[in-house]
């Protein structure tokens, strides 16, 4: 397995900016500037300001460039992704090597020195309100919100709505955005990652574009671990949007089951990850064989665990099922989870195959510069390289998988602790 450490360099500028560079034998460059300042850094009355600021930075120009000039500069980047999460705001781009210098010039000046042009602010305000309306207009919005609140707790930071409060967005002004920017947009609260066919003078370019910005007074955001569940929550809602209008009897219901699980930094995360793959990780998984192949209750069923957020432990089981046989399908899912807890010993051959598939998936992602960029992000966030993850996964034994199953999987539907959502097209 190719190591992240090959041709990899990580250092800090005097102002605290973390820089990670990796040269790869490619003809493109992937770049990201991440700010450790997201939606959960908002104070009361600022709901949605983090996301609004991200929009304003991208389109509102900078100290050096007008909004029109930044629009032209962005045409140099063939891939562009700008995002706001609970914890971070990220600015990503993919480009040809000759555009690396203009990327560093653009991203440093717009992110650290935004102009926040008033005309552009009004345009982005309207776009964000439309984005929020689109999000809330989705038929599953309220149901998914109820599921997350049942799982995490109604007042949990993990349920915070990143797009914010429409009234806050309607009244937000330049001063509000600058105040939020001043609190967190400093080099010592950021990291810069560049992967690909990097110019020979890449370190000089980084220093040229970032070293003159001063450090700021920032503090790390502490997000509490989501608490264990103490009871089962069953949410059964009517979902007319899922009706098969040509043949209503052949409609599919959407099933989600959320379970408490280890986080990415917990020691048993590797055994838990393998357990997730055994349970619902593909066409050879237990749930697929039982619900799809043997009983035809679902075409596909998957289990996924949260492996990105440091303090969030969550296993999600998802399937589209026959609503007329939903009780049978749910009972079978819990039956299979109990099998993993009490009866089934995972054969070494099966375990080896899952480890092989895991390596293949990572190796495939490593064949792209953005895949390597994401691996570097994981290293910066969690302190472990991909090779170190492999080493820990390799030591997982069948007994450890069973121990994790007994620890985290419910013993039965009646006695389990979980949050379940059934969106049913046939429910009145």
ChimeraX attribute file (.defattr): number of C-alpha atoms within 10 A of each C-alpha:
attribute: neighborCount
match mode: 1-to-1
recipient: residues
	/A:1	11
	/A:2	11
	/A:3	13
	/A:4	19
	/A:5	13
	/A:6	10
	/A:7	10
	/A:8	14
	/A:9	12
	/A:10	14
	/A:11	11
	/A:12	14
	/A:13	15
	/A:14	15
	/A:15	17
	/A:16	19
	/A:17	21
	/A:18	20
	/A:19	18
	/A:20	20
	/A:21	21
	/A:22	23
	/A:23	18
	/A:24	19
	/A:25	9
	/A:26	15
	/A:27	12
	/A:28	19
	/A:29	27
	/A:30	27
	/A:31	25
	/A:32	26
	/A:33	21
	/A:34	24
	/A:35	22
	/A:36	23
	/A:37	28
	/A:38	25
	/A:39	24
	/A:40	21
	/A:41	20
	/A:42	18
	/A:43	10
	/A:44	6
	/A:45	14
	/A:46	18
	/A:47	23
	/A:48	25
	/A:49	28
	/A:50	28
	/A:51	22
	/A:52	23
	/A:53	26
	/A:54	22
	/A:55	22
	/A:56	27
	/A:57	27
	/A:58	23
	/A:59	25
	/A:60	26
	/A:61	25
	/A:62	24
	/A:63	12
	/A:64	14
	/A:65	18
	/A:66	17
	/A:67	21
	/A:68	11
	/A:69	14
	/A:70	19
	/A:71	15
	/A:72	10
	/A:73	16
	/A:74	18
	/A:75	11
	/A:76	18
	/A:77	18
	/A:78	10
	/A:79	13
	/A:80	16
	/A:81	10
	/A:82	17
	/A:83	15
	/A:84	23
	/A:85	17
	/A:86	22
	/A:87	17
	/A:88	18
	/A:89	22
	/A:90	21
	/A:91	20
	/A:92	21
	/A:93	22
	/A:94	24
	/A:95	20
	/A:96	17
	/A:97	16
	/A:98	14
	/A:99	16
	/A:100	25
	/A:101	16
	/A:102	16
	/A:103	22
	/A:104	22
	/A:105	17
	/A:106	21
	/A:107	24
	/A:108	21
	/A:109	21
	/A:110	23
	/A:111	24
	/A:112	19
	/A:113	18
	/A:114	23
	/A:115	22
	/A:116	26
	/A:117	17
	/A:118	13
	/A:119	11
	/A:120	17
	/A:121	21
	/A:122	15
	/A:123	14
	/A:124	21
	/A:125	21
	/A:126	13
	/A:127	14
	/A:128	21
	/A:129	19
	/A:130	13
	/A:131	13
	/A:132	18
	/A:133	13
	/A:134	11
	/A:135	13
	/A:136	12
	/A:137	11
	/A:138	11
	/A:139	13
	/A:140	16
	/A:141	12
	/A:142	12
	/A:143	19
	/A:144	15
	/A:145	15
	/A:146	17
	/A:147	23
	/A:148	20
	/A:149	17
	/A:150	22
	/A:151	29
	/A:152	23
	/A:153	16
	/A:154	15
	/A:155	9
	/A:156	16
	/A:157	16
	/A:158	21
	/A:159	18
	/A:160	17
	/A:161	16
	/A:162	20
	/A:163	22
	/A:164	22
	/A:165	16
	/A:166	17
	/A:167	12
	/A:168	14
	/A:169	22
	/A:170	13
	/A:171	9
	/A:172	19
	/A:173	16
	/A:174	14
	/A:175	10
	/A:176	14
	/A:177	19
	/A:178	15
	/A:179	11
	/A:180	19
	/A:181	21
	/A:182	13
	/A:183	15
	/A:184	21
	/A:185	23
	/A:186	23
	/A:187	27
	/A:188	22
	/A:189	22
	/A:190	20
	/A:191	20
	/A:192	25
	/A:193	21
	/A:194	27
	/A:195	25
	/A:196	25
	/A:197	20
	/A:198	24
	/A:199	16
	/A:200	9
	/A:201	9
	/A:202	15
	/A:203	12
	/A:204	10
	/A:205	17
	/A:206	17
	/A:207	13
	/A:208	12
	/A:209	18
	/A:210	20
	/A:211	17
	/A:212	12
	/A:213	18
	/A:214	14
	/A:215	16
	/A:216	16
	/A:217	11
	/A:218	15
	/A:219	11
	/A:220	11
	/A:221	12
	/A:222	9
	/A:223	16
	/A:224	12
	/A:225	16
	/A:226	19
	/A:227	13
	/A:228	15
	/A:229	18
	/A:230	10
	/A:231	13
	/A:232	17
	/A:233	18
	/A:234	14
	/A:235	16
	/A:236	14
	/A:237	16
	/A:238	15
	/A:239	20
	/A:240	17
	/A:241	13
	/A:242	17
	/A:243	17
	/A:244	13
	/A:245	11
	/A:246	8
	/A:247	8
	/A:248	12
	/A:249	14
	/A:250	13
	/A:251	20
	/A:252	25
	/A:253	25
	/A:254	19
	/A:255	22
	/A:256	19
	/A:257	21
	/A:258	25
	/A:259	22
	/A:260	24
	/A:261	24
	/A:262	25
	/A:263	23
	/A:264	22
	/A:265	18
	/A:266	13
	/A:267	11
	/A:268	19
	/A:269	20
	/A:270	23
	/A:271	24
	/A:272	27
	/A:273	26
	/A:274	22
	/A:275	24
	/A:276	22
	/A:277	22
	/A:278	22
	/A:279	25
	/A:280	22
	/A:281	20
	/A:282	17
	/A:283	14
	/A:284	14
	/A:285	17
	/A:286	21
	/A:287	30
	/A:288	26
	/A:289	18
	/A:290	18
	/A:291	23
	/A:292	18
	/A:293	15
	/A:294	10
	/A:295	13
	/A:296	15
	/A:297	25
	/A:298	20
	/A:299	14
	/A:300	19
	/A:301	26
	/A:302	20
	/A:303	23
	/A:304	17
	/A:305	23
	/A:306	17
	/A:307	18
	/A:308	15
	/A:309	18
	/A:310	17
	/A:311	19
	/A:312	23
	/A:313	24
	/A:314	20
	/A:315	24
	/A:316	19
	/A:317	21
	/A:318	18
	/A:319	23
	/A:320	20
	/A:321	25
	/A:322	23
	/A:323	23
	/A:324	18
	/A:325	11
	/A:326	20
	/A:327	10
	/A:328	14
	/A:329	24
	/A:330	18
	/A:331	14
	/A:332	18
	/A:333	22
	/A:334	19
	/A:335	17
	/A:336	21
	/A:337	24
	/A:338	19
	/A:339	18
	/A:340	24
	/A:341	21
	/A:342	14
	/A:343	11
	/A:344	13
	/A:345	13
	/A:346	17
	/A:347	10
	/A:348	11
	/A:349	9
	/A:350	13
	/A:351	20
	/A:352	14
	/A:353	11
	/A:354	18
	/A:355	17
	/A:356	12
	/A:357	13
	/A:358	17
	/A:359	16
	/A:360	13
	/A:361	10
	/A:362	17
	/A:363	16
	/A:364	11
	/A:365	16
	/A:366	20
	/A:367	13
	/A:368	17
	/A:369	25
	/A:370	21
	/A:371	17
	/A:372	24
	/A:373	25
	/A:374	15
	/A:375	19
	/A:376	26
	/A:377	20
	/A:378	18
	/A:379	16
	/A:380	16
	/A:381	12
	/A:382	14
	/A:383	11
	/A:384	14
	/A:385	18
	/A:386	22
	/A:387	14
	/A:388	14
	/A:389	12
	/A:390	16
	/A:391	11
	/A:392	15
	/A:393	19
	/A:394	15
	/A:395	10
	/A:396	18
	/A:397	17
	/A:398	17
	/A:399	12
	/A:400	18
	/A:401	25
	/A:402	22
	/A:403	18
	/A:404	22
	/A:405	23
	/A:406	17
	/A:407	14
	/A:408	19
	/A:409	25
	/A:410	20
	/A:411	21
	/A:412	15
	/A:413	17
	/A:414	10
	/A:415	10
	/A:416	18
	/A:417	22
	/A:418	22
	/A:419	24
	/A:420	23
	/A:421	22
	/A:422	24
	/A:423	25
	/A:424	25
	/A:425	23
	/A:426	18
	/A:427	13
	/A:428	8
